[in-house]
Amino acid sequence: MDRRNLALDVAALAVFLVVANPALTGIGIHEWLGLGMFLVFFVHALLHVDCAVEILRGSIARPAWGRTGNLVLDLLIVVVLMAVTVSGVMVSGAVLPTFGWYAQGYYFWDPLHAVSAKALLALLLVRVVVHGKWIAAWFKKRNGDKHE
């Protein structure tokens, strides 16, 4: 992991924590920032596509609980993020009307958005905990390099 990737990850997490609380920003900003988060995720995925391919290859060639578990966790995060994004757009009160669009099915999309948003937060917290030792080691290494 390099500084650019870490900066992107930290910024994405900070914005996510703001987006996850629409009472803090108001619905309109919540919706636009949510779409921005989707773009940040897309950039994050592009920056890590080579790593994702290696993890997938390694999980197939040499199955291991840790590697496979991380892969399943990451795939769950992607699926839930897609559910949050699609359902959020479908219940939009600011983004869709900007384009003159309206979506039906509010009573389906709104509960899906609420549940999937909570699931995404839980999965991201699990991911941070699972990678906690690795993240701490990276910071320790970076701080050790500065003192030498």
VMD Tcl script that draws the C-alpha trace (Angstrom):
set ca {
  {0.00 0.00 0.00}
  {1.37 3.40 -0.88}
  {0.48 6.89 0.34}
  {-1.86 7.56 -2.57}
  {-3.90 4.43 -1.88}
  {-3.96 5.12 1.85}
  {-5.03 8.73 1.28}
  {-7.84 7.56 -0.99}
  {-8.95 4.93 1.53}
  {-8.91 7.38 4.44}
  {-10.78 10.02 2.42}
  {-13.35 7.44 1.32}
  {-13.89 6.30 4.90}
  {-14.24 9.90 6.15}
  {-16.75 10.79 3.44}
  {-18.61 7.52 4.02}
  {-19.00 8.35 7.70}
  {-20.52 11.71 6.72}
  {-22.71 10.19 3.99}
  {-23.90 7.47 6.37}
  {-25.58 10.14 8.49}
  {-28.09 12.06 6.34}
  {-29.27 13.97 9.43}
  {-25.83 15.59 9.44}
  {-25.90 16.78 5.84}
  {-29.52 16.87 4.76}
  {-31.01 14.55 2.16}
  {-29.82 16.42 -0.95}
  {-26.15 16.49 0.09}
  {-26.47 12.91 1.36}
  {-27.62 11.78 -2.08}
  {-24.96 13.65 -4.07}
  {-22.18 12.61 -1.70}
  {-23.48 9.04 -1.94}
  {-23.03 9.14 -5.70}
  {-19.59 10.62 -5.13}
  {-18.79 7.71 -2.83}
  {-19.73 5.33 -5.60}
  {-17.22 7.10 -7.87}
  {-14.55 6.89 -5.14}
  {-15.25 3.17 -4.81}
  {-14.89 2.78 -8.58}
  {-11.48 4.54 -8.49}
  {-10.48 2.42 -5.49}
  {-11.43 -0.73 -7.39}
  {-9.43 0.39 -10.44}
  {-6.37 1.06 -8.30}
  {-6.61 -2.39 -6.73}
  {-7.72 -4.51 -9.69}
  {-4.32 -6.21 -9.98}
  {-4.42 -7.10 -6.28}
  {-7.99 -8.41 -6.61}
  {-7.00 -10.61 -9.54}
  {-4.04 -12.01 -7.59}
  {-6.23 -12.73 -4.56}
  {-8.78 -14.49 -6.77}
  {-6.07 -16.55 -8.48}
  {-4.48 -17.40 -5.15}
  {-7.83 -18.41 -3.65}
  {-8.45 -20.78 -6.53}
  {-4.89 -22.16 -6.79}
  {-4.15 -22.39 -3.05}
  {-7.37 -22.19 -1.03}
  {-6.84 -20.90 2.48}
  {-9.41 -19.80 5.05}
  {-7.93 -16.33 5.48}
  {-7.56 -15.53 1.79}
  {-10.95 -16.99 0.88}
  {-12.60 -15.24 3.83}
  {-11.16 -11.88 2.75}
  {-12.34 -12.51 -0.80}
  {-15.86 -13.37 0.38}
  {-15.90 -10.29 2.63}
  {-14.82 -8.04 -0.24}
  {-17.41 -9.56 -2.57}
  {-20.13 -9.04 0.06}
  {-19.06 -5.41 0.40}
  {-19.32 -4.93 -3.38}
  {-22.79 -6.54 -3.55}
  {-24.08 -4.54 -0.60}
  {-22.56 -1.31 -1.96}
  {-24.41 -1.91 -5.22}
  {-27.66 -2.46 -3.29}
  {-27.11 0.76 -1.33}
  {-26.33 2.73 -4.48}
  {-29.20 1.43 -6.61}
  {-31.76 1.67 -3.83}
  {-30.50 5.14 -2.90}
  {-30.94 6.35 -6.46}
  {-34.39 4.77 -6.63}
  {-35.62 6.64 -3.53}
  {-33.85 9.85 -4.45}
  {-35.61 13.08 -3.72}
  {-32.81 15.29 -5.07}
  {-30.73 13.45 -7.68}
  {-33.48 11.92 -9.84}
  {-35.62 15.07 -9.96}
  {-32.54 17.01 -11.12}
  {-32.71 14.94 -14.29}
  {-36.50 15.05 -14.45}
  {-36.86 11.40 -13.47}
  {-39.03 9.65 -10.93}
  {-38.80 6.04 -9.76}
  {-41.68 3.94 -8.50}
  {-41.51 1.34 -5.76}
  {-40.55 3.56 -2.83}
  {-41.89 1.06 -0.30}
  {-39.53 -1.58 -1.71}
  {-36.47 0.60 -2.30}
  {-36.54 2.60 0.94}
  {-36.37 -0.39 3.33}
  {-33.76 -2.02 1.08}
  {-31.69 1.17 1.25}
  {-31.94 1.34 5.04}
  {-31.03 -2.32 5.59}
  {-28.24 -2.42 3.00}
  {-26.71 0.83 4.36}
  {-26.53 -0.69 7.84}
  {-25.12 -3.92 6.42}
  {-22.47 -1.95 4.51}
  {-21.40 -0.12 7.64}
  {-21.15 -3.43 9.53}
  {-19.15 -5.07 6.73}
  {-16.74 -2.12 6.51}
  {-16.20 -2.26 10.26}
  {-15.49 -6.00 10.00}
  {-13.01 -5.28 7.19}
  {-11.17 -2.69 9.28}
  {-11.01 -5.09 12.23}
  {-9.86 -8.01 10.05}
  {-7.09 -5.87 8.55}
  {-6.33 -4.04 11.81}
  {-2.98 -5.73 12.45}
  {-1.89 -5.15 8.84}
  {-2.93 -1.47 8.98}
  {-1.13 -0.97 12.31}
  {2.02 -2.66 10.95}
  {1.94 -0.41 7.88}
  {1.72 2.72 10.06}
  {4.44 1.42 12.37}
  {6.71 0.75 9.40}
  {6.01 4.20 7.92}
  {6.70 5.93 11.24}
  {9.88 3.87 11.73}
  {11.14 4.95 8.30}
  {10.80 8.62 9.24}
  {12.93 8.30 12.39}
  {15.89 6.71 10.65}
}
mol new
graphics top color blue
foreach p $ca { graphics top sphere $p radius 0.5 }
foreach p [lrange $ca 0 end-1] q [lrange $ca 1 end] { graphics top cylinder $p $q radius 0.2 }
display resetview
